[in-house]
Amino acid sequence: MQRFTGLMAAVLMLAGVAHADDAPRLPALKLDPARVAVAGLSSGGYMATQVQMAYPEWFASAAIVAGGPFGCAAGRLDLALSTCMKGVPAPDAVVLATKAKERSAKGDIGALKDLAHGRVYLLHGKDDALVSPVVAEAGARFYEALRDGDPALKGLQITDDGTRAFAHNLPIAATGDDCGKSVSPYLGHCGFDAAGEIFRQLFGKAPRSAGEAKGELRRFDQDAYRLDGADAFLAPTGYVYLPPDCVAGKRCGLLVAFHGCKQNVDAVGEAFVKDAGFNRWADAYDVAVLYPQTRASTAPMNPQACWDWWGYSGNNYDSRQGAQVRWVISAVQAMGLRH
């Protein structure tokens, strides 16, 4: 019996190894470092600005939807829930910009000069009751304080789009009755194609019109890109969308798109990775889209599967050493991005 038990254990161990070896990996692409950006909604918006500020030499451009200024929470959940969501009191964008400059000088985040030719697009709805428009406006003021206080950053383009009437969601081109609501899967049928505007703001005029997405949406093993085995508190599986020309080996751009809280695949299925509108525009621009996925947890306390913008993954969460930030760099390097 002991011999049988030992044999079965060995078989199961080998099966586990084989499964790990067979797990899909991210494809290596011919990526154009001049056409790389990050985007995100809500906690994903905060994550987008964190990745951008930590590694501006990789991600000079960012689109932030219903998010606030970099460094807002300062590692404190109470600040995250008050100042950085409700805007009570409002974030002090000038103070946060000063702190970012200090952190950059220490090497905690990247060299701000690398933002000089970047583009920042800040989209937020007037009817957002979850992340106050005051918070989103502070996000725009943060970038303006960086730019206006440093002649080297005068080329940084900042677009503050906060006059549209929608709630806490990502607007899509279709129309419906949920634009003024914040309900799962947080894709508001507003008659406004936010994904298309994000692509235009980050990458310029579309080379061609967007039709139905014709590329490949693939799953991949997220655990394969942990650095030093460190847990980044992500789901086992992520998604990547590859336009036909990228699959064919042509030179492509890259957009890393961060979902919001309760918007990961475990919560809403493939709604965000399929229906947010990014894929059809990815075809038009020849830009691959990486869709990392978080996981919900009780230890650390993150039941809504938010991206870490207040410190549940560690004190260095929004620095170059942050677990989720480092994971992103590992993943895009695997896809062929070099600097």
Short mmCIF file of the C-alpha atoms (twelve columns), coordinates in Angstrom:
data_MODEL
# 
_entry.id   MODEL 
# 
loop_
_atom_site.group_PDB 
_atom_site.id 
_atom_site.type_symbol 
_atom_site.label_atom_id 
_atom_site.label_alt_id 
_atom_site.label_comp_id 
_atom_site.label_asym_id 
_atom_site.label_seq_id 
_atom_site.Cartn_x 
_atom_site.Cartn_y 
_atom_site.Cartn_z 
_atom_site.pdbx_PDB_model_num 
ATOM 1   C CA . MET A 1   0.000   0.000  0.000   1 
ATOM 2   C CA . GLN A 2   2.828   2.392  0.836   1 
ATOM 3   C CA . ARG A 3   4.497   1.550  -2.460  1 
ATOM 4   C CA . PHE A 4   1.241   2.266  -4.333  1 
ATOM 5   C CA . THR A 5   0.767   5.543  -2.475  1 
ATOM 6   C CA . GLY A 6   4.322   6.582  -3.302  1 
ATOM 7   C CA . LEU A 7   3.829   5.683  -6.954  1 
ATOM 8   C CA . MET A 8   0.631   7.694  -7.151  1 
ATOM 9   C CA . ALA A 9   2.344   10.691 -5.543  1 
ATOM 10  C CA . ALA A 10  5.102   10.503 -8.126  1 
ATOM 11  C CA . VAL A 11  2.567   10.286 -10.957 1 
ATOM 12  C CA . LEU A 12  0.657   13.290 -9.626  1 
ATOM 13  C CA . MET A 13  3.883   15.271 -9.264  1 
ATOM 14  C CA . LEU A 14  4.882   14.529 -12.851 1 
ATOM 15  C CA . ALA A 15  1.389   15.406 -14.018 1 
ATOM 16  C CA . GLY A 16  1.701   18.749 -12.266 1 
ATOM 17  C CA . VAL A 17  5.047   19.425 -13.954 1 
ATOM 18  C CA . ALA A 18  3.637   18.506 -17.340 1 
ATOM 19  C CA . HIS A 19  0.671   20.824 -16.799 1 
ATOM 20  C CA . ALA A 20  2.987   23.715 -15.905 1 
ATOM 21  C CA . ASP A 21  5.121   23.049 -18.977 1 
ATOM 22  C CA . ASP A 22  2.027   22.956 -21.204 1 
ATOM 23  C CA . ALA A 23  0.592   26.234 -19.862 1 
ATOM 24  C CA . PRO A 24  0.338   28.900 -22.561 1 
ATOM 25  C CA . ARG A 25  2.926   31.663 -22.497 1 
ATOM 26  C CA . LEU A 26  2.760   35.175 -23.875 1 
ATOM 27  C CA . PRO A 27  3.783   35.421 -27.518 1 
ATOM 28  C CA . ALA A 28  6.990   37.195 -28.499 1 
ATOM 29  C CA . LEU A 29  6.111   40.038 -30.870 1 
ATOM 30  C CA . LYS A 30  7.925   42.691 -32.865 1 
ATOM 31  C CA . LEU A 31  7.003   45.581 -30.592 1 
ATOM 32  C CA . ASP A 32  7.573   49.242 -31.361 1 
ATOM 33  C CA . PRO A 33  8.722   50.916 -28.093 1 
ATOM 34  C CA . ALA A 34  7.489   54.257 -29.440 1 
ATOM 35  C CA . ARG A 35  3.909   52.948 -29.435 1 
ATOM 36  C CA . VAL A 36  3.457   51.562 -25.942 1 
ATOM 37  C CA . ALA A 37  0.981   52.793 -23.314 1 
ATOM 38  C CA . VAL A 38  -1.117  51.847 -20.301 1 
ATOM 39  C CA . ALA A 39  -4.810  52.410 -19.618 1 
ATOM 40  C CA . GLY A 40  -7.217  51.525 -16.847 1 
ATOM 41  C CA . LEU A 41  -10.563 52.072 -15.177 1 
ATOM 42  C CA . SER A 42  -10.965 52.976 -11.487 1 
ATOM 43  C CA . SER A 43  -8.413  50.910 -9.527  1 
ATOM 44  C CA . GLY A 44  -7.034  50.074 -12.959 1 
ATOM 45  C CA . GLY A 45  -6.714  53.797 -13.609 1 
ATOM 46  C CA . TYR A 46  -4.683  54.194 -10.445 1 
ATOM 47  C CA . MET A 47  -2.622  51.179 -11.525 1 
ATOM 48  C CA . ALA A 48  -2.016  52.744 -14.932 1 
ATOM 49  C CA . THR A 49  -0.580  55.931 -13.428 1 
ATOM 50  C CA . GLN A 50  1.534   53.870 -10.993 1 
ATOM 51  C CA . VAL A 51  3.070   51.809 -13.791 1 
ATOM 52  C CA . GLN A 52  3.644   54.947 -15.850 1 
ATOM 53  C CA . MET A 53  5.339   56.843 -13.038 1 
ATOM 54  C CA . ALA A 54  7.407   53.860 -11.909 1 
ATOM 55  C CA . TYR A 55  8.656   53.130 -15.447 1 
ATOM 56  C CA . PRO A 56  8.148   56.223 -17.628 1 
ATOM 57  C CA . GLU A 57  10.957  55.041 -19.900 1 
ATOM 58  C CA . TRP A 58  8.655   52.153 -20.841 1 
ATOM 59  C CA . PHE A 59  5.237   53.818 -20.565 1 
ATOM 60  C CA . ALA A 60  5.381   57.530 -21.290 1 
ATOM 61  C CA . SER A 61  1.673   57.594 -22.163 1 
ATOM 62  C CA . ALA A 62  -1.365  56.655 -20.095 1 
ATOM 63  C CA . ALA A 63  -5.153  56.815 -20.192 1 
ATOM 64  C CA . ILE A 64  -6.793  57.064 -16.777 1 
ATOM 65  C CA . VAL A 65  -10.553 56.539 -16.529 1 
ATOM 66  C CA . ALA A 66  -12.226 57.444 -13.226 1 
ATOM 67  C CA . GLY A 67  -8.954  57.456 -11.326 1 
ATOM 68  C CA . GLY A 68  -7.010  59.962 -9.275  1 
ATOM 69  C CA . PRO A 69  -3.475  61.292 -8.881  1 
ATOM 70  C CA . PHE A 70  -0.379  59.176 -8.395  1 
ATOM 71  C CA . GLY A 71  0.559   58.607 -4.756  1 
ATOM 72  C CA . CYS A 72  -2.845  59.687 -3.481  1 
ATOM 73  C CA . ALA A 73  -3.370  56.888 -0.938  1 
ATOM 74  C CA . ALA A 74  0.193   56.994 0.436   1 
ATOM 75  C CA . GLY A 75  -0.152  53.381 1.553   1 
ATOM 76  C CA . ARG A 76  -3.220  54.083 3.703   1 
ATOM 77  C CA . LEU A 77  -6.594  52.454 3.108   1 
ATOM 78  C CA . ASP A 78  -8.396  55.206 5.035   1 
ATOM 79  C CA . LEU A 79  -7.006  57.821 2.625   1 
ATOM 80  C CA . ALA A 80  -7.872  55.628 -0.337  1 
ATOM 81  C CA . LEU A 81  -11.507 55.423 0.764   1 
ATOM 82  C CA . SER A 82  -11.860 59.099 1.654   1 
ATOM 83  C CA . THR A 83  -9.578  61.591 -0.096  1 
ATOM 84  C CA . CYS A 84  -8.814  59.359 -3.096  1 
ATOM 85  C CA . MET A 85  -12.396 58.277 -3.817  1 
ATOM 86  C CA . LYS A 86  -14.824 60.706 -2.239  1 
ATOM 87  C CA . GLY A 87  -12.516 63.715 -2.450  1 
ATOM 88  C CA . VAL A 88  -13.073 64.621 1.227   1 
ATOM 89  C CA . PRO A 89  -10.759 66.363 1.649   1 
ATOM 90  C CA . ALA A 90  -9.704  66.748 -1.965  1 
ATOM 91  C CA . PRO A 91  -6.257  65.468 -2.990  1 
ATOM 92  C CA . ASP A 92  -3.583  68.157 -3.062  1 
ATOM 93  C CA . ALA A 93  -2.181  67.705 -6.562  1 
ATOM 94  C CA . VAL A 94  0.707   70.127 -6.072  1 
ATOM 95  C CA . VAL A 95  1.893   68.369 -2.908  1 
ATOM 96  C CA . LEU A 96  1.620   64.983 -4.620  1 
ATOM 97  C CA . ALA A 97  3.604   66.264 -7.619  1 
ATOM 98  C CA . THR A 98  6.328   67.517 -5.284  1 
ATOM 99  C CA . LYS A 99  6.477   64.117 -3.586  1 
ATOM 100 C CA . ALA A 100 6.702   62.400 -6.974  1 
ATOM 101 C CA . LYS A 101 9.691   64.571 -7.896  1 
ATOM 102 C CA . GLU A 102 11.368  63.653 -4.617  1 
ATOM 103 C CA . ARG A 103 10.715  59.967 -5.167  1 
ATOM 104 C CA . SER A 104 12.059  60.202 -8.697  1 
ATOM 105 C CA . ALA A 105 15.272  61.832 -7.446  1 
ATOM 106 C CA . LYS A 106 15.731  58.932 -5.023  1 
ATOM 107 C CA . GLY A 107 15.175  56.324 -7.736  1 
ATOM 108 C CA . ASP A 108 11.998  55.049 -6.093  1 
ATOM 109 C CA . ILE A 109 10.159  55.757 -9.352  1 
ATOM 110 C CA . GLY A 110 11.499  56.519 -12.814 1 
ATOM 111 C CA . ALA A 111 13.146  59.624 -14.242 1 
ATOM 112 C CA . LEU A 112 10.376  62.121 -14.916 1 
ATOM 113 C CA . LYS A 113 12.194  63.491 -17.966 1 
ATOM 114 C CA . ASP A 114 11.031  60.350 -19.774 1 
ATOM 115 C CA . LEU A 115 7.482   61.719 -19.692 1 
ATOM 116 C CA . ALA A 116 8.521   64.606 -21.946 1 
ATOM 117 C CA . HIS A 117 7.031   63.168 -25.132 1 
ATOM 118 C CA . GLY A 118 4.180   61.301 -23.487 1 
ATOM 119 C CA . ARG A 119 0.438   61.727 -23.690 1 
ATOM 120 C CA . VAL A 120 -1.933  61.573 -20.732 1 
ATOM 121 C CA . TYR A 121 -5.684  61.268 -21.254 1 
ATOM 122 C CA . LEU A 122 -7.924  61.610 -18.187 1 
ATOM 123 C CA . LEU A 123 -11.558 60.595 -18.729 1 
ATOM 124 C CA . HIS A 124 -14.186 60.843 -15.998 1 
ATOM 125 C CA . GLY A 125 -17.947 61.211 -15.877 1 
ATOM 126 C CA . LYS A 126 -19.863 64.070 -14.284 1 
ATOM 127 C CA . ASP A 127 -22.248 61.553 -12.700 1 
ATOM 128 C CA . ASP A 128 -19.600 59.380 -11.050 1 
ATOM 129 C CA . ALA A 129 -20.670 58.846 -7.424  1 
ATOM 130 C CA . LEU A 130 -17.932 56.348 -6.563  1 
ATOM 131 C CA . VAL A 131 -14.811 58.290 -7.536  1 
ATOM 132 C CA . SER A 132 -15.681 61.955 -7.243  1 
ATOM 133 C CA . PRO A 133 -14.991 64.228 -10.225 1 
ATOM 134 C CA . VAL A 134 -12.942 66.300 -7.761  1 
ATOM 135 C CA . VAL A 135 -10.546 63.371 -7.424  1 
ATOM 136 C CA . ALA A 136 -10.269 62.872 -11.166 1 
ATOM 137 C CA . GLU A 137 -9.658  66.586 -11.662 1 
ATOM 138 C CA . ALA A 138 -6.833  66.335 -9.120  1 
ATOM 139 C CA . GLY A 139 -5.338  63.664 -11.359 1 
ATOM 140 C CA . ALA A 140 -5.191  66.159 -14.209 1 
ATOM 141 C CA . ARG A 141 -3.795  68.878 -11.935 1 
ATOM 142 C CA . PHE A 142 -1.078  66.457 -10.784 1 
ATOM 143 C CA . TYR A 143 0.276   66.044 -14.319 1 
ATOM 144 C CA . GLU A 144 -0.037  69.762 -14.974 1 
ATOM 145 C CA . ALA A 145 1.965   70.497 -11.818 1 
ATOM 146 C CA . LEU A 146 4.684   68.133 -13.000 1 
ATOM 147 C CA . ARG A 147 4.795   69.678 -16.461 1 
ATOM 148 C CA . ASP A 148 4.510   73.308 -15.476 1 
ATOM 149 C CA . GLY A 149 7.176   72.956 -12.808 1 
ATOM 150 C CA . ASP A 150 9.787   71.434 -15.119 1 
ATOM 151 C CA . PRO A 151 10.790  72.990 -18.479 1 
ATOM 152 C CA . ALA A 152 12.018  69.557 -19.595 1 
ATOM 153 C CA . LEU A 153 8.410   68.328 -19.530 1 
ATOM 154 C CA . LYS A 154 6.842   71.061 -21.642 1 
ATOM 155 C CA . GLY A 155 6.168   68.494 -24.386 1 
ATOM 156 C CA . LEU A 156 3.943   66.356 -22.143 1 
ATOM 157 C CA . GLN A 157 0.415   66.424 -23.589 1 
ATOM 158 C CA . ILE A 158 -2.419  66.370 -21.039 1 
ATOM 159 C CA . THR A 159 -6.092  66.052 -21.989 1 
ATOM 160 C CA . ASP A 160 -8.696  66.385 -19.241 1 
ATOM 161 C CA . ASP A 161 -12.032 65.023 -20.510 1 
ATOM 162 C CA . GLY A 162 -14.509 65.506 -17.684 1 
ATOM 163 C CA . THR A 163 -17.602 67.062 -19.217 1 
ATOM 164 C CA . ARG A 164 -19.419 63.900 -20.293 1 
ATOM 165 C CA . ALA A 165 -22.449 62.603 -18.403 1 
ATOM 166 C CA . PHE A 166 -21.793 59.033 -17.295 1 
ATOM 167 C CA . ALA A 167 -21.411 57.194 -14.009 1 
ATOM 168 C CA . HIS A 168 -18.566 55.015 -12.682 1 
ATOM 169 C CA . ASN A 169 -18.020 52.852 -15.736 1 
ATOM 170 C CA . LEU A 170 -16.197 52.649 -19.042 1 
ATOM 171 C CA . PRO A 171 -18.482 54.081 -21.743 1 
ATOM 172 C CA . ILE A 172 -18.955 52.009 -24.884 1 
ATOM 173 C CA . ALA A 173 -20.349 52.897 -28.310 1 
ATOM 174 C CA . ALA A 174 -23.666 51.071 -27.903 1 
ATOM 175 C CA . THR A 175 -26.614 52.768 -26.217 1 
ATOM 176 C CA . GLY A 176 -28.727 51.513 -23.336 1 
ATOM 177 C CA . ASP A 177 -30.139 52.363 -19.941 1 
ATOM 178 C CA . ASP A 178 -27.048 51.856 -17.758 1 
ATOM 179 C CA . CYS A 179 -24.870 54.836 -18.700 1 
ATOM 180 C CA . GLY A 180 -25.877 56.661 -15.534 1 
ATOM 181 C CA . LYS A 181 -25.407 53.575 -13.344 1 
ATOM 182 C CA . SER A 182 -22.426 51.737 -11.916 1 
ATOM 183 C CA . VAL A 183 -23.435 48.111 -12.417 1 
ATOM 184 C CA . SER A 184 -21.600 44.963 -13.474 1 
ATOM 185 C CA . PRO A 185 -19.792 44.602 -15.849 1 
ATOM 186 C CA . TYR A 186 -19.162 48.382 -15.607 1 
ATOM 187 C CA . LEU A 187 -19.381 48.981 -19.353 1 
ATOM 188 C CA . GLY A 188 -21.842 51.826 -19.748 1 
ATOM 189 C CA . HIS A 189 -23.969 51.845 -22.901 1 
ATOM 190 C CA . CYS A 190 -23.482 55.588 -23.389 1 
ATOM 191 C CA . GLY A 191 -23.150 55.991 -27.137 1 
ATOM 192 C CA . PHE A 192 -19.543 57.097 -26.581 1 
ATOM 193 C CA . ASP A 193 -16.711 54.850 -27.684 1 
ATOM 194 C CA . ALA A 194 -14.216 55.470 -24.873 1 
ATOM 195 C CA . ALA A 195 -11.852 52.791 -26.183 1 
ATOM 196 C CA . GLY A 196 -11.665 54.511 -29.561 1 
ATOM 197 C CA . GLU A 197 -10.987 57.877 -27.934 1 
ATOM 198 C CA . ILE A 198 -8.307  56.315 -25.727 1 
ATOM 199 C CA . PHE A 199 -6.548  54.924 -28.788 1 
ATOM 200 C CA . ARG A 200 -6.799  58.277 -30.583 1 
ATOM 201 C CA . GLN A 201 -5.448  60.198 -27.605 1 
ATOM 202 C CA . LEU A 202 -2.556  57.805 -26.990 1 
ATOM 203 C CA . PHE A 203 -1.597  56.822 -30.545 1 
ATOM 204 C CA . GLY A 204 -2.913  59.591 -32.802 1 
ATOM 205 C CA . LYS A 205 -5.275  59.368 -35.737 1 
ATOM 206 C CA . ALA A 206 -6.311  55.853 -36.690 1 
ATOM 207 C CA . PRO A 207 -4.527  54.478 -39.776 1 
ATOM 208 C CA . ARG A 208 -7.822  52.864 -40.821 1 
ATOM 209 C CA . SER A 209 -11.375 52.521 -39.597 1 
ATOM 210 C CA . ALA A 210 -12.340 50.003 -36.943 1 
ATOM 211 C CA . GLY A 211 -14.662 47.123 -37.716 1 
ATOM 212 C CA . GLU A 212 -15.378 43.917 -35.867 1 
ATOM 213 C CA . ALA A 213 -12.376 42.492 -34.057 1 
ATOM 214 C CA . LYS A 214 -10.730 39.840 -36.233 1 
ATOM 215 C CA . GLY A 215 -7.644  39.020 -34.216 1 
ATOM 216 C CA . GLU A 216 -7.001  36.403 -31.556 1 
ATOM 217 C CA . LEU A 217 -7.921  36.665 -27.882 1 
ATOM 218 C CA . ARG A 218 -5.628  34.251 -26.065 1 
ATOM 219 C CA . ARG A 219 -5.275  33.131 -22.469 1 
ATOM 220 C CA . PHE A 220 -1.844  32.905 -20.884 1 
ATOM 221 C CA . ASP A 221 -0.197  31.723 -17.679 1 
ATOM 222 C CA . GLN A 222 0.296   34.768 -15.448 1 
ATOM 223 C CA . ASP A 223 2.297   32.847 -12.844 1 
ATOM 224 C CA . ALA A 224 5.053   32.353 -15.427 1 
ATOM 225 C CA . TYR A 225 5.989   36.032 -15.085 1 
ATOM 226 C CA . ARG A 226 6.435   36.244 -11.323 1 
ATOM 227 C CA . LEU A 227 9.843   37.649 -10.470 1 
ATOM 228 C CA . ASP A 228 11.799  35.608 -7.934  1 
ATOM 229 C CA . GLY A 229 8.611   33.660 -7.310  1 
ATOM 230 C CA . ALA A 230 7.010   36.676 -5.623  1 
ATOM 231 C CA . ASP A 231 3.210   36.621 -5.448  1 
ATOM 232 C CA . ALA A 232 1.765   39.587 -7.323  1 
ATOM 233 C CA . PHE A 233 -1.766  38.662 -6.180  1 
ATOM 234 C CA . LEU A 234 -2.909  37.982 -9.722  1 
ATOM 235 C CA . ALA A 235 -5.176  35.280 -11.103 1 
ATOM 236 C CA . PRO A 236 -3.496  32.220 -12.652 1 
ATOM 237 C CA . THR A 237 -4.735  33.193 -16.122 1 
ATOM 238 C CA . GLY A 238 -4.575  36.471 -18.037 1 
ATOM 239 C CA . TYR A 239 -5.595  37.494 -21.556 1 
ATOM 240 C CA . VAL A 240 -3.889  39.053 -24.540 1 
ATOM 241 C CA . TYR A 241 -5.468  40.262 -27.779 1 
ATOM 242 C CA . LEU A 242 -3.409  40.000 -30.958 1 
ATOM 243 C CA . PRO A 243 -4.485  41.845 -34.123 1 
ATOM 244 C CA . PRO A 244 -4.058  39.886 -37.377 1 
ATOM 245 C CA . ASP A 245 -0.978  41.865 -38.442 1 
ATOM 246 C CA . CYS A 246 0.686   41.203 -35.085 1 
ATOM 247 C CA . VAL A 247 0.026   37.487 -35.471 1 
ATOM 248 C CA . ALA A 248 1.544   37.710 -38.952 1 
ATOM 249 C CA . GLY A 249 4.809   39.027 -37.492 1 
ATOM 250 C CA . LYS A 250 4.496   42.703 -38.407 1 
ATOM 251 C CA . ARG A 251 5.686   45.472 -36.090 1 
ATOM 252 C CA . CYS A 252 3.056   46.329 -33.472 1 
ATOM 253 C CA . GLY A 253 2.368   48.645 -30.594 1 
ATOM 254 C CA . LEU A 254 1.220   47.539 -27.144 1 
ATOM 255 C CA . LEU A 255 -1.489  48.718 -24.751 1 
ATOM 256 C CA . VAL A 256 -1.684  47.284 -21.235 1 
ATOM 257 C CA . ALA A 257 -5.341  47.567 -20.156 1 
ATOM 258 C CA . PHE A 258 -6.151  47.276 -16.436 1 
ATOM 259 C CA . HIS A 259 -9.706  46.337 -15.453 1 
ATOM 260 C CA . GLY A 260 -11.434 47.920 -12.480 1 
ATOM 261 C CA . CYS A 261 -12.510 46.386 -9.163  1 
ATOM 262 C CA . LYS A 262 -15.046 43.558 -9.586  1 
ATOM 263 C CA . GLN A 263 -14.322 43.649 -13.312 1 
ATOM 264 C CA . ASN A 264 -11.862 40.770 -13.579 1 
ATOM 265 C CA . VAL A 265 -12.765 37.607 -15.470 1 
ATOM 266 C CA . ASP A 266 -13.758 35.779 -12.294 1 
ATOM 267 C CA . ALA A 267 -16.362 38.484 -11.629 1 
ATOM 268 C CA . VAL A 268 -17.713 39.435 -15.086 1 
ATOM 269 C CA . GLY A 269 -16.498 36.661 -17.364 1 
ATOM 270 C CA . GLU A 270 -14.880 37.900 -20.560 1 
ATOM 271 C CA . ALA A 271 -16.987 41.063 -20.774 1 
ATOM 272 C CA . PHE A 272 -14.102 43.485 -20.258 1 
ATOM 273 C CA . VAL A 273 -11.571 41.655 -22.427 1 
ATOM 274 C CA . LYS A 274 -14.071 41.195 -25.259 1 
ATOM 275 C CA . ASP A 275 -16.641 43.984 -25.083 1 
ATOM 276 C CA . ALA A 276 -14.854 47.112 -23.801 1 
ATOM 277 C CA . GLY A 277 -14.056 48.084 -27.394 1 
ATOM 278 C CA . PHE A 278 -10.272 47.909 -27.240 1 
ATOM 279 C CA . ASN A 279 -9.897  44.910 -29.551 1 
ATOM 280 C CA . ARG A 280 -11.567 46.401 -32.612 1 
ATOM 281 C CA . TRP A 281 -9.392  49.496 -32.322 1 
ATOM 282 C CA . ALA A 282 -6.344  47.338 -31.725 1 
ATOM 283 C CA . ASP A 283 -6.888  45.928 -35.219 1 
ATOM 284 C CA . ALA A 284 -7.103  49.420 -36.707 1 
ATOM 285 C CA . TYR A 285 -3.880  50.568 -35.017 1 
ATOM 286 C CA . ASP A 286 -1.913  47.284 -35.059 1 
ATOM 287 C CA . VAL A 287 -1.589  47.409 -31.265 1 
ATOM 288 C CA . ALA A 288 -1.645  44.269 -29.127 1 
ATOM 289 C CA . VAL A 289 -3.639  44.542 -25.889 1 
ATOM 290 C CA . LEU A 290 -2.477  42.883 -22.686 1 
ATOM 291 C CA . TYR A 291 -5.269  42.257 -20.171 1 
ATOM 292 C CA . PRO A 292 -3.726  41.264 -16.815 1 
ATOM 293 C CA . GLN A 293 -6.159  39.805 -14.282 1 
ATOM 294 C CA . THR A 294 -6.182  40.253 -10.514 1 
ATOM 295 C CA . ARG A 295 -7.692  37.841 -8.015  1 
ATOM 296 C CA . ALA A 296 -9.933  38.443 -5.015  1 
ATOM 297 C CA . SER A 297 -8.500  37.591 -1.600  1 
ATOM 298 C CA . THR A 298 -9.187  37.902 2.113   1 
ATOM 299 C CA . ALA A 299 -5.513  37.831 3.107   1 
ATOM 300 C CA . PRO A 300 -4.489  40.391 2.085   1 
ATOM 301 C CA . MET A 301 -7.906  42.018 2.234   1 
ATOM 302 C CA . ASN A 302 -8.930  42.587 -1.387  1 
ATOM 303 C CA . PRO A 303 -12.367 40.980 -1.790  1 
ATOM 304 C CA . GLN A 304 -13.232 42.992 -4.913  1 
ATOM 305 C CA . ALA A 305 -10.104 42.018 -6.881  1 
ATOM 306 C CA . CYS A 306 -8.869  45.618 -7.147  1 
ATOM 307 C CA . TRP A 307 -5.429  46.523 -8.384  1 
ATOM 308 C CA . ASP A 308 -3.143  47.516 -5.550  1 
ATOM 309 C CA . TRP A 309 -3.259  51.284 -5.240  1 
ATOM 310 C CA . TRP A 310 -3.210  51.492 -1.428  1 
ATOM 311 C CA . GLY A 311 -0.590  48.940 -0.355  1 
ATOM 312 C CA . TYR A 312 -2.057  45.469 0.149   1 
ATOM 313 C CA . SER A 313 0.893   43.908 -1.704  1 
ATOM 314 C CA . GLY A 314 3.537   45.736 0.335   1 
ATOM 315 C CA . ASN A 315 4.828   49.186 1.221   1 
ATOM 316 C CA . ASN A 316 6.570   49.573 -2.150  1 
ATOM 317 C CA . TYR A 317 3.396   48.849 -4.145  1 
ATOM 318 C CA . ASP A 318 3.600   52.015 -6.298  1 
ATOM 319 C CA . SER A 319 7.371   51.993 -6.836  1 
ATOM 320 C CA . ARG A 320 9.742   50.334 -9.266  1 
ATOM 321 C CA . GLN A 321 9.891   47.442 -6.779  1 
ATOM 322 C CA . GLY A 322 6.139   46.962 -6.416  1 
ATOM 323 C CA . ALA A 323 5.061   43.360 -6.921  1 
ATOM 324 C CA . GLN A 324 2.392   44.139 -9.512  1 
ATOM 325 C CA . VAL A 325 4.479   46.797 -11.251 1 
ATOM 326 C CA . ARG A 326 7.406   44.383 -11.569 1 
ATOM 327 C CA . TRP A 327 5.068   41.712 -12.902 1 
ATOM 328 C CA . VAL A 328 3.931   44.071 -15.677 1 
ATOM 329 C CA . ILE A 329 7.537   44.752 -16.673 1 
ATOM 330 C CA . SER A 330 8.293   41.020 -16.683 1 
ATOM 331 C CA . ALA A 331 5.279   40.337 -18.894 1 
ATOM 332 C CA . VAL A 332 5.967   43.047 -21.473 1 
ATOM 333 C CA . GLN A 333 9.605   41.987 -21.652 1 
ATOM 334 C CA . ALA A 334 8.418   38.486 -22.466 1 
ATOM 335 C CA . MET A 335 6.361   39.957 -25.290 1 
ATOM 336 C CA . GLY A 336 9.488   41.502 -26.762 1 
ATOM 337 C CA . LEU A 337 9.545   45.039 -25.380 1 
ATOM 338 C CA . ARG A 338 13.101  46.278 -24.865 1 
ATOM 339 C CA . HIS A 339 14.628  49.512 -23.603 1 
# 
